[in-house]
Amino acid sequence: MPKQITTEIEYLTQIKKRQIRQQIPPLALLALSFLVGFVVPSFGHYPALIVAVIAVIWYMYVGTCHRFKEKIKVPDGDLLLSPVTGRVRSLKTSSDISLLRIDKSFIDLVEIRCPHASCEWEGDNLRVNYHGQSLIFRFEGEHLIRFVDAVMEAGNTIGYIVGNATCSISIPKPLQTKLKPKEICMAGLSVILED
């Protein structure tokens, strides 16, 4: 049995193609700034330099928004894992349910990893049956892309989400998480629930 889970090449290619498509406008702006600087020297080099700096910052921002981890360690045992990389913002508990909220910033890794082998997509939500309890993972973000043909095994890449996003996890009362607010979660590595 392999000691690492490797993300499928087709998924990595899809993420990289999206990144390259989004990096074309800043590259075009950079080329335009050089062209304006050479063609219209009386216009001055400072406006062209400012536009070039803006283009470089934009290019680097897009690259930062598309970071991913190609390989992760195979999870041990029957664990419920975090599907996204981010920081635990809150853990609210009521009489019958706990709501765990993980916020993903634009600089966090983009991949969504399968939290448990029993999970399945329901629209933009994941439903997991864990020890006879049903947990719901709700993703809130503008750029959520699901891989519908992905194999649902704990730790596998099943989609990605670019930019800022939130993952809200509804945990029924008999189950309790050990995560606390402000903890950092890693997709496919951080444990939400243990046996």
VEXSE-430100 format. One record per residue (C-alpha): x, y, z; residue in one letter; residue number from 1. Coordinates in Angstrom, 3 decimals. Layout:
BEGIN
> X_Y_Z_a_NUM $
...
This chain:
BEGIN
> 0.000_0.000_0.000_m_1 $
> 1.414_3.451_-0.913_p_2 $
> 2.470_5.746_1.927_k_3 $
> 1.368_8.861_0.032_q_4 $
> -1.734_9.976_-1.838_i_5 $
> -0.867_11.669_-5.121_t_6 $
> -3.337_13.998_-6.805_t_7 $
> -4.423_12.841_-10.256_e_8 $
> -2.544_14.528_-13.122_i_9 $
> -5.794_15.531_-14.857_e_10 $
> -6.914_17.463_-11.754_y_11 $
> -3.547_19.199_-11.389_l_12 $
> -3.689_20.083_-15.089_t_13 $
> -7.174_21.543_-14.703_q_14 $
> -6.042_23.726_-11.771_i_15 $
> -2.915_24.881_-13.648_k_16 $
> -4.910_25.684_-16.818_k_17 $
> -7.238_27.878_-14.786_r_18 $
> -4.232_29.610_-13.217_q_19 $
> -2.621_30.246_-16.606_i_20 $
> -5.895_31.619_-18.040_r_21 $
> -6.134_34.032_-15.121_q_22 $
> -2.495_35.095_-15.485_q_23 $
> -2.870_36.149_-19.143_i_24 $
> -4.426_39.593_-18.378_p_25 $
> -1.602_40.677_-16.023_p_26 $
> 0.975_39.533_-18.588_l_27 $
> -0.849_41.506_-21.294_a_28 $
> -0.873_44.561_-19.011_l_29 $
> 2.868_44.133_-18.409_l_30 $
> 3.528_43.957_-22.164_a_31 $
> 1.348_47.020_-22.693_l_32 $
> 3.298_48.973_-20.067_s_33 $
> 6.590_48.185_-21.837_f_34 $
> 5.087_49.067_-25.195_l_35 $
> 3.792_52.420_-23.919_v_36 $
> 7.170_53.165_-22.324_g_37 $
> 9.030_52.602_-25.607_f_38 $
> 6.541_53.959_-28.141_v_39 $
> 5.613_57.133_-26.284_v_40 $
> 8.803_58.253_-24.530_p_41 $
> 7.447_61.764_-23.997_s_42 $
> 4.684_60.241_-21.861_f_43 $
> 7.337_59.400_-19.307_g_44 $
> 8.575_56.127_-17.919_h_45 $
> 7.009_56.480_-14.471_y_46 $
> 3.392_55.736_-15.497_p_47 $
> 4.637_52.708_-17.478_a_48 $
> 6.678_51.598_-14.478_l_49 $
> 3.674_51.916_-12.157_i_50 $
> 1.519_49.871_-14.543_v_51 $
> 4.295_47.258_-14.800_a_52 $
> 4.516_46.965_-10.998_v_53 $
> 0.720_46.578_-10.779_i_54 $
> 0.853_43.853_-13.458_a_55 $
> 3.598_41.940_-11.602_v_56 $
> 1.711_42.141_-8.298_i_57 $
> -1.493_40.952_-10.016_w_58 $
> 0.408_38.052_-11.642_y_59 $
> 1.888_36.986_-8.295_m_60 $
> -1.512_37.284_-6.567_y_61 $
> -3.100_34.914_-9.102_v_62 $
> -0.213_32.465_-8.637_g_63 $
> -0.651_32.598_-4.853_t_64 $
> -4.382_31.918_-5.181_c_65 $
> -3.717_28.631_-7.040_h_66 $
> -1.268_26.873_-4.703_r_67 $
> -1.860_23.156_-4.046_f_68 $
> -0.189_20.188_-2.408_k_69 $
> 0.367_17.353_-4.872_e_70 $
> 1.167_14.628_-2.296_k_71 $
> -0.036_14.004_1.239_i_72 $
> 0.443_11.223_3.769_k_73 $
> -2.152_8.413_3.742_v_74 $
> -4.528_8.913_6.706_p_75 $
> -4.436_6.287_9.468_d_76 $
> -7.606_4.494_10.503_g_77 $
> -11.232_5.559_10.365_d_78 $
> -10.810_9.319_10.771_l_79 $
> -12.889_12.272_9.637_l_80 $
> -10.504_14.757_8.023_l_81 $
> -10.663_18.437_7.178_s_82 $
> -11.625_18.904_3.510_p_83 $
> -9.967_22.338_3.193_v_84 $
> -6.890_24.153_4.402_t_85 $
> -7.718_27.090_6.636_g_86 $
> -8.259_28.342_10.163_r_87 $
> -11.052_27.296_12.529_v_88 $
> -13.067_30.483_12.999_r_89 $
> -15.774_29.234_15.320_s_90 $
> -17.292_26.226_17.033_l_91 $
> -20.897_26.808_18.031_k_92 $
> -22.823_24.198_19.989_t_93 $
> -26.564_23.876_20.477_s_94 $
> -28.598_21.133_22.140_s_95 $
> -28.407_18.672_19.226_d_96 $
> -25.714_19.897_16.821_i_97 $
> -22.313_21.582_16.693_s_98 $
> -21.325_23.892_13.838_l_99 $
> -17.619_24.033_13.019_l_100 $
> -16.586_26.813_10.651_r_101 $
> -13.259_26.729_8.781_i_102 $
> -12.278_29.872_6.860_d_103 $
> -9.966_29.548_3.872_k_104 $
> -8.063_32.656_2.822_s_105 $
> -6.824_33.332_-0.702_f_106 $
> -3.282_32.240_0.230_i_107 $
> -4.370_28.834_1.575_d_108 $
> -4.110_25.731_-0.613_l_109 $
> -6.928_25.379_-3.165_v_110 $
> -7.687_21.664_-3.098_e_111 $
> -10.728_20.091_-1.486_i_112 $
> -9.886_16.647_-0.128_r_113 $
> -12.290_13.829_0.668_c_114 $
> -12.893_13.853_4.449_p_115 $
> -14.048_10.211_4.681_h_116 $
> -14.636_7.252_2.342_a_117 $
> -18.422_7.433_2.886_s_118 $
> -18.845_10.974_1.562_c_119 $
> -20.793_11.996_-1.536_e_120 $
> -21.551_15.280_-3.272_w_121 $
> -25.049_16.760_-2.937_e_122 $
> -24.916_19.908_-5.039_g_123 $
> -22.103_22.006_-3.568_d_124 $
> -22.309_20.183_-0.224_n_125 $
> -20.707_16.965_0.983_l_126 $
> -22.663_14.442_3.039_r_127 $
> -20.716_12.003_5.204_v_128 $
> -22.068_9.036_7.149_n_129 $
> -19.723_8.581_10.080_y_130 $
> -20.530_5.945_12.734_h_131 $
> -24.243_6.061_11.941_g_132 $
> -24.380_9.874_12.055_q_133 $
> -24.891_12.163_9.062_s_134 $
> -22.567_15.154_8.765_l_135 $
> -22.969_17.970_6.228_i_136 $
> -20.040_19.972_4.824_f_137 $
> -21.237_23.271_3.257_r_138 $
> -18.845_25.195_1.027_f_139 $
> -19.371_28.917_0.565_e_140 $
> -17.178_30.577_-2.033_g_141 $
> -17.371_32.019_-5.511_e_142 $
> -15.089_29.609_-7.330_h_143 $
> -15.955_26.049_-6.224_l_144 $
> -15.124_23.357_-8.798_i_145 $
> -16.033_19.727_-8.059_r_146 $
> -14.426_16.703_-9.690_f_147 $
> -17.518_14.533_-10.227_v_148 $
> -15.495_11.489_-11.317_d_149 $
> -13.094_11.613_-8.335_a_150 $
> -12.691_8.484_-6.215_v_151 $
> -14.185_9.107_-2.767_m_152 $
> -11.437_7.809_-0.475_e_153 $
> -10.157_9.708_2.541_a_154 $
> -7.511_12.219_1.475_g_155 $
> -8.152_12.127_-2.281_n_156 $
> -8.587_15.423_-4.135_t_157 $
> -12.285_15.820_-5.022_i_158 $
> -12.364_19.456_-6.093_g_159 $
> -10.860_22.872_-5.551_y_160 $
> -11.911_26.308_-4.424_i_161 $
> -10.010_29.459_-5.407_v_162 $
> -9.900_32.582_-3.251_g_163 $
> -11.593_33.178_0.085_n_164 $
> -14.120_30.546_1.166_a_165 $
> -15.792_28.982_4.170_t_166 $
> -16.474_25.344_5.018_c_167 $
> -19.224_24.874_7.625_s_168 $
> -19.497_21.401_9.144_i_169 $
> -22.666_20.286_10.935_s_170 $
> -21.716_17.693_13.569_i_171 $
> -24.541_15.803_15.364_p_172 $
> -24.410_15.912_19.176_k_173 $
> -23.108_12.432_20.062_p_174 $
> -19.942_13.263_18.102_l_175 $
> -17.473_15.875_19.356_q_176 $
> -14.523_17.506_17.670_t_177 $
> -11.214_18.207_19.352_k_178 $
> -10.548_21.240_17.158_l_179 $
> -10.589_24.635_18.835_k_180 $
> -11.069_28.116_17.370_p_181 $
> -7.951_29.633_15.749_k_182 $
> -6.395_26.215_15.036_e_183 $
> -5.009_25.728_11.541_i_184 $
> -6.400_22.795_9.542_c_185 $
> -4.679_21.146_6.601_m_186 $
> -6.798_19.534_3.879_a_187 $
> -6.717_15.739_4.171_g_188 $
> -4.335_15.834_7.151_l_189 $
> -6.082_17.517_10.094_s_190 $
> -8.438_15.269_12.053_v_191 $
> -11.913_16.600_12.835_i_192 $
> -13.283_13.442_14.520_l_193 $
> -11.539_10.295_15.755_e_194 $
> -12.880_6.864_16.718_d_195 $
